[in-house]
Amino acid sequence: MDKRFGAEGKRGIAGGGLVSEESQRSLQRAEDLSRRGKHEESYAQLQIALKDPNNFDAYIQLALQVAPALSVQLLEVAEKRARDLLISRLGPDCFDDNGPCVGRFGDSGLLLTRPYMRVLGGLVRMCFHAEQYEKGVNTCIETLRLNPIDELYQRWWLPSLLIRTGRFADALFFCQVWIHHDDNGSDSSPIRGGHRMEEEYARADCDMIHSAALAAFRLWGRSPQTAQLLRIAARNNPSVLANILARRTRPTDGKRHAPMAGADMAHDYLWIAQDLWTAPEVWNWVNEDAAVKALVLRTCARPECAAQEAKATQFKRCSGCQKVKYCGVSCQKTDWKRHKTDCNQRAELRKMMKNLYKNKETPGMLVLQGGLDEWF
């Protein structure tokens, strides 16, 4: 649903005709300037873009450059205007559950709805920054109602927002639904009766399995079921709990161009949820689980070295691939000849993902050795 790609990239915002070309050009300049840190110049371009009242993406860009509380108000104005426009263009029943559009918002056949969906996505993010969590939950749920396929990936936000509002059972249920859906496309047995739990949950997205473990702990406290979920989460992405145990500083923003696993995904998840895990009762639960520590504490990546971390994040990560860790500079230098090919390919992949996020051209085609599972 990114307007830079697909049909909107070729034909213009909402498929063309909704926003003037001058306004679109000004918005593109504003976005480029903002990415380069030139916010004053970006704001000047946004003033031009906003002269077209239908350029709702300009509201989103402006919201990213003002205080969180103001950004929420700004996007609420944009949401109402965009909603009124859709009702006038698509009919008064376009937001009704039994209407012709609900469930299809954002589809290629309804390009007109895409700016509205992006406004909702921006509103969720700003509600998080402004600590208006209940409003963020309601907006997430509305986004998923309109577009259950969820190209905007609002399911990434919802579990931690539900936990913040004390809706632990809802958070756990939501995570279960998506874990089962991603694994086999259908609902299956619940957490306390699922015989495929280890296998199924181990393949879940990092955010879903960690949020499920946290929600289960908040619901049931320490139990065999919550311990099992926590250990699956530790195996799924050790970087999350390693940073929790090490009491590392919480990230100030998400990368959002990350592959869906590894250190980058851990970074993004910790951005929205780290403080939920550092509550004393939660941190102690993680810290006192010996099996979790065994999964989180890393060994040196040089095959001939058996050194293991004595505490979480003790070893330094390779700065190139951000994947492997070494006990010291000596081991890293000794292992470079063996690690070089994988390191360069992983570094190139990270660069490619970042360029895609910034809408830059990526020269050539990256050949991944070992399959996607090896990389993500």
C-alpha positions in Angstrom: 0.0 0.0 0.0 3.1 2.2 -0.2 2.2 5.0 -2.7 5.7 5.0 -4.2 5.1 1.5 -5.7 2.5 -0.4 -7.7 -0.4 1.3 -9.3 -0.1 4.5 -7.3 3.5 4.8 -8.2 2.6 4.7 -11.9 -0.7 6.6 -11.9 -0.5 8.9 -8.9 -2.0 9.0 -5.4 -5.2 7.0 -5.1 -4.8 6.0 -8.8 -4.7 9.5 -10.1 -7.2 12.3 -10.3 -7.7 12.9 -6.6 -4.6 15.0 -5.9 -3.2 17.7 -8.2 0.2 17.0 -9.8 1.7 20.1 -8.2 0.6 18.9 -4.7 2.0 15.4 -5.4 5.4 16.9 -6.5 5.6 19.1 -3.4 4.8 16.2 -1.1 7.5 14.1 -2.8 10.0 16.9 -2.3 8.9 17.3 1.4 9.3 13.6 2.0 12.8 13.5 0.5 13.9 16.6 2.4 12.6 15.1 5.7 14.5 11.9 5.1 17.7 14.0 4.7 16.9 15.9 7.9 16.0 19.2 6.2 12.8 19.7 8.2 12.4 23.5 7.6 12.7 23.1 3.9 10.4 20.1 4.1 7.8 22.1 5.9 7.8 24.8 3.2 7.0 22.1 0.6 4.3 20.7 2.8 2.6 24.1 2.9 2.3 23.9 -0.9 1.2 20.3 -0.9 -1.6 21.0 1.7 -3.2 23.6 -0.6 -4.9 20.6 -2.1 -7.4 19.5 0.6 -7.4 15.9 -0.8 -3.7 15.3 -0.3 -4.1 13.3 2.9 -0.6 11.9 2.7 0.7 15.5 3.2 -1.1 15.5 6.6 0.7 12.2 7.5 4.1 13.8 6.6 3.3 16.9 8.6 2.3 14.8 11.6 5.7 13.1 11.5 7.3 16.6 12.0 5.2 18.0 14.9 4.7 17.1 18.5 2.9 13.8 19.1 -0.3 15.3 20.7 -0.7 17.8 17.9 0.0 15.1 15.3 -2.9 13.0 16.6 -5.3 16.0 16.3 -3.9 16.7 12.8 -4.5 13.1 11.6 -8.0 13.0 13.2 -8.9 16.0 11.0 -7.4 14.2 8.0 -9.3 11.0 8.9 -12.7 12.8 9.0 -12.1 14.6 5.7 -10.9 11.4 4.0 -13.8 9.5 5.4 -16.3 12.1 4.1 -14.7 12.1 0.7 -15.0 8.3 0.5 -18.7 8.4 1.5 -19.4 11.0 -1.2 -17.5 9.0 -3.8 -18.3 5.3 -2.9 -21.7 5.7 -1.3 -23.1 6.0 2.3 -22.7 2.3 3.0 -19.0 2.1 2.1 -18.1 1.8 5.8 -20.9 -0.6 6.7 -20.0 -4.3 7.5 -22.5 -5.5 4.9 -21.5 -2.8 2.4 -19.6 -3.3 -0.8 -16.2 -2.0 0.4 -15.5 -3.3 3.9 -12.8 -6.0 3.7 -11.5 -4.6 0.4 -10.1 -1.2 1.6 -6.7 -0.8 0.0 -7.3 -3.3 -2.8 -6.0 -2.5 -6.2 -9.7 -2.2 -7.3 -10.3 0.5 -4.6 -7.2 2.7 -5.0 -9.3 5.6 -3.8 -9.3 4.1 -0.3 -5.5 3.8 0.1 -4.8 7.4 1.3 -7.5 6.8 4.0 -5.8 3.6 5.1 -2.5 5.3 5.3 -4.0 8.0 7.5 -5.3 5.4 9.9 -1.8 3.7 9.9 -0.2 7.1 10.7 -2.7 7.7 13.4 -1.9 4.5 15.2 1.8 5.4 15.2 1.1 8.9 16.5 -1.2 7.5 19.2 1.6 5.3 20.4 4.0 8.3 20.6 1.4 10.4 22.3 0.6 7.6 24.8 -3.0 7.6 23.7 -3.1 3.8 23.7 -6.9 3.2 23.8 -7.3 5.4 20.8 -4.5 3.5 19.1 -6.2 0.2 19.8 -9.5 1.4 18.4 -7.8 2.7 15.2 -5.9 -0.6 14.8 -9.1 -2.6 15.1 -10.9 -0.4 12.6 -8.0 -0.7 10.1 -8.1 -4.5 10.4 -11.9 -4.4 9.9 -11.6 -2.5 6.7 -8.6 -4.5 5.4 -8.3 -7.9 7.1 -5.4 -8.8 4.7 -3.5 -6.1 6.6 -0.9 -4.8 4.1 -0.2 -2.0 6.5 0.9 -4.5 9.1 -1.2 -3.0 11.8 -1.1 -6.4 13.6 2.5 -5.4 14.5 1.2 -2.6 16.7 -2.0 -4.1 18.2 -0.7 -6.7 20.7 1.5 -4.4 22.6 -1.2 -1.7 22.6 -3.7 -4.1 24.0 -1.2 -5.1 26.7 -0.7 -1.4 27.6 -4.5 -1.0 28.0 -4.7 -4.1 30.3 -6.5 -6.2 27.7 -4.2 -9.2 28.2 -6.7 -11.9 27.1 -7.5 -10.0 23.9 -3.7 -9.6 23.2 -3.1 -13.3 23.7 -6.1 -14.3 21.5 -5.0 -11.9 18.8 -1.5 -13.3 18.7 -2.8 -16.9 18.6 -5.1 -16.1 15.7 -2.2 -14.6 13.6 0.3 -17.3 14.6 -2.1 -20.1 13.5 -3.1 -18.1 10.4 0.5 -17.5 9.3 1.4 -21.2 9.9 -1.4 -23.0 8.2 -4.0 -20.5 7.1 -6.7 -21.6 9.5 -7.5 -21.6 13.2 -6.4 -24.5 15.2 -6.4 -25.6 18.9 -5.9 -23.0 21.7 -2.7 -22.5 23.5 -3.5 -24.9 26.4 -4.5 -27.7 24.1 -2.4 -27.4 21.0 -0.2 -30.4 20.4 1.8 -28.6 17.7 2.6 -25.6 19.8 6.4 -25.8 19.8 6.6 -26.4 16.1 3.9 -23.9 15.1 4.8 -21.1 17.5 8.6 -21.4 16.7 7.9 -20.1 13.2 5.8 -17.1 14.4 6.8 -13.5 13.8 9.0 -12.2 16.5 6.5 -9.6 17.7 3.6 -12.1 17.9 5.4 -14.8 19.9 6.9 -12.3 22.4 3.6 -10.5 22.9 1.9 -13.8 23.3 4.3 -14.8 26.0 4.0 -11.5 27.8 0.2 -11.5 27.6 0.1 -15.0 28.9 2.3 -14.1 31.9 0.1 -11.1 32.7 -3.0 -13.4 32.6 -1.7 -16.5 34.4 1.6 -15.6 36.1 4.3 -18.2 36.3 3.1 -21.5 34.9 4.4 -24.3 32.6 2.4 -22.7 29.7 3.9 -19.2 30.1 7.4 -20.7 30.6 7.0 -22.7 27.4 5.9 -19.6 25.4 8.8 -17.6 26.9 11.3 -20.2 25.8 9.9 -20.4 22.3 10.2 -16.6 22.1 13.8 -16.9 23.2 14.5 -19.4 20.5 12.6 -17.5 17.9 14.7 -14.3 18.3 17.3 -14.3 21.1 18.1 -10.6 20.5 14.9 -9.4 22.2 15.3 -11.0 25.6 19.1 -10.5 25.4 18.5 -6.8 25.3 15.9 -7.0 28.0 18.2 -9.0 30.4 21.1 -6.6 29.7 18.8 -3.6 30.5 19.9 -1.9 27.2 18.5 1.5 26.4 15.2 1.4 24.6 15.3 2.3 20.9 13.9 5.8 20.3 12.4 4.9 16.9 11.8 1.9 14.6 13.9 1.1 11.6 10.8 -0.2 9.7 12.9 -1.4 6.8 14.0 -4.5 8.7 13.7 -8.1 7.6 11.2 -9.9 9.7 13.7 -11.5 12.1 17.1 -11.0 13.6 18.6 -7.9 15.3 16.6 -5.4 13.2 13.3 -7.0 14.0 14.3 -7.1 17.7 15.1 -3.4 17.5 11.7 -2.6 16.1 9.8 -4.7 18.6 11.8 -3.3 21.6 11.0 0.2 20.3 7.3 -0.4 21.0 7.4 -2.9 23.8 10.7 -2.8 25.8 9.2 -0.9 28.8 6.6 -3.6 29.1 9.3 -6.2 29.6 11.4 -4.2 32.1 8.6 -4.1 34.7 10.3 -5.7 37.8 8.0 -8.7 38.0 8.4 -9.4 34.2 12.1 -8.9 34.2 12.6 -11.2 37.2 10.5 -13.9 35.5 12.7 -13.8 32.4 16.0 -13.5 34.4 15.2 -16.5 36.7 14.5 -18.9 33.8 17.7 -20.9 33.3 16.4 -22.4 30.0 15.9 -18.9 28.6 19.4 -17.8 29.6 20.8 -20.9 27.9 19.1 -19.8 24.7 20.0 -16.2 24.9 23.6 -16.3 25.9 25.7 -16.7 22.7 28.8 -18.6 22.0 31.7 -17.2 19.9 31.0 -17.6 16.1 34.5 -18.9 15.4 33.9 -22.7 15.2 37.2 -23.5 17.0 36.3 -21.3 20.0 34.0 -22.5 22.8 33.7 -19.3 24.7 30.2 -18.4 25.9 28.8 -15.1 27.2 28.6 -14.9 31.0 25.9 -12.2 30.7 23.6 -11.1 27.9 25.0 -9.0 25.1 28.6 -9.4 26.4 30.0 -10.3 23.0 30.1 -7.8 20.2 28.1 -8.3 17.1 29.8 -8.3 13.7 29.2 -4.7 12.4 28.9 -5.9 8.8 26.2 -8.6 8.9 24.8 -7.8 12.4 24.2 -11.6 12.7 27.1 -13.3 14.4 29.0 -12.5 17.6 32.6 -12.9 18.7 34.2 -13.1 22.1 36.9 -10.7 21.0 38.7 -9.0 18.1 41.3 -11.8 17.8 38.6 -14.4 17.1 36.9 -12.1 14.7 40.1 -11.5 12.7 40.9 -15.2 12.7 37.5 -16.2 11.4 37.2 -13.5 8.7 38.3 -15.6 5.8 35.5 -18.2 6.6 32.9 -15.5 7.4 33.7 -13.0 4.7 31.3 -14.3 2.0 28.3 -14.6 4.3 29.0 -11.3 5.9 29.2 -9.4 2.7 26.0 -10.9 1.4 24.1 -10.2 4.6 25.4 -6.6 4.6 24.3 -6.2 1.0 20.9 -7.5 1.9 20.6 -5.0 4.8 21.6 -2.2 2.4 19.0 -3.3 -0.2 16.2 -3.3 2.4 17.2 0.2 3.6 17.3 1.5 0.0 13.9 0.0 -0.7 12.6 1.8 2.3 14.1 5.1 1.1 12.9 4.5 -2.4 16.4 4.3 -3.9 17.4 2.2 -6.8 19.1 -1.1 -5.8 21.7 -2.1 -8.5 21.8 -5.7 -9.6 20.0 -8.6 -8.0 21.2 -10.2 -4.7 21.7 -13.9 -4.8 20.9 -15.5 -1.4 22.8 -18.7 -0.6 21.1 -21.1 1.7 17.5 -19.9 1.3 15.5 -17.2 3.1 15.2 -19.2 6.4 19.0 -18.9 6.7 18.9 -15.2 6.3 15.8 -14.2 8.3 
